[in-house]
Each structure stands twice: as structure tokens, then as C-alpha cells.
């Protein structure tokens, strides 16, 4: 699985944990809702600035967020 798709899965998971819609997340971090959708579908790659904004809004560290991406990536490589 492509890393963009994996990032999208992790973003969707964290958004669900925080009980935020794409609209609410976009409002809270200042990004367009359609961009959030593109990220979750793996159609765009986020910049470092975007990762930092998202992780702060989702009450996690950027390191933990990326760690979740790495874990899922390694799981997919092994399977």
C-alpha cells in the first residue's frame, strides 16, 4: 500500500478518535475541507507544516502521528 494511503488511514483514525468531522477539523486547523478529504483518500501528500497543524489539532504529537504511519507501513510490508 502506498504511504499516501497509509497516511490517510492514520489521519482518519485520529480524526475519528477526536470525534471531528472533516469540516470541523478543517476549521480548527485552517485547512480546506476538500484538502482533508484528499489527504484521507491518499491523493495528496502533506507538508511538514500540515502534519504539525493536524497533529496539534488532533491532540497528538507529530512524532506519534508519524510513528502510527510507520507502524501501519511496516505491517503492510510484512503482509
C-alpha positions in Angstrom: 0.0 0.0 0.0 1.2 3.5 -0.8 2.4 5.7 2.0 -0.1 8.4 1.0 -3.0 5.9 1.6 -1.5 4.9 4.9 -1.2 8.5 6.0 -4.8 9.0 5.1 -5.9 6.0 7.2 -4.0 7.3 10.2 -5.5 10.8 9.7 -9.0 9.3 9.5 -8.3 7.2 12.7 -7.1 10.2 14.7 -10.0 12.4 13.4 -12.5 9.7 14.5 -10.8 9.4 17.9 -11.3 13.1 18.4 -14.9 12.9 17.1 -14.3 15.5 14.4 -15.8 15.8 11.0 -13.6 16.7 8.1 -15.4 20.1 8.2 -14.7 20.7 11.9 -11.0 19.5 11.5 -10.5 21.9 8.6 -12.0 24.8 10.5 -9.8 24.1 13.6 -6.5 23.8 11.7 -7.2 26.3 8.9 -7.1 23.9 6.0 -9.7 23.4 3.3 -12.1 20.6 3.9 -11.5 19.2 0.4 -7.8 19.1 1.2 -8.5 17.0 4.3 -10.6 14.7 2.1 -7.7 14.4 -0.5 -5.3 13.6 2.3 -7.5 10.9 3.8 -8.0 9.3 0.3 -4.2 9.3 -0.3 -4.5 11.7 -3.2 -2.2 14.3 -1.7 1.0 14.3 0.4 1.1 16.7 3.4 3.9 19.1 4.0 5.7 19.2 7.3 3.7 22.3 8.3 0.4 20.4 7.5 1.5 17.4 9.6 2.3 19.8 12.5 -1.0 21.6 12.2 -3.0 18.3 12.0 -1.2 16.7 14.9 -1.7 19.7 17.2 -5.4 19.9 16.3 -5.8 16.1 16.8 -4.1 16.3 20.3 -1.1 14.2 19.4 2.5 14.9 18.7 3.8 14.9 15.1 6.2 12.2 16.2 3.4 9.9 17.4 1.4 10.6 14.3 4.3 9.6 12.0 5.0 6.6 14.3 1.5 5.4 13.6 2.1 5.8 9.9 5.4 3.9 10.1 3.8 1.0 12.1 1.0 0.6 9.5 3.5 0.8 6.7 5.6 -1.9 8.2 2.5 -4.1 8.8 1.6 -3.7 5.1 5.1 -4.6 4.0 5.1 -7.7 6.1 1.8 -8.9 4.7 
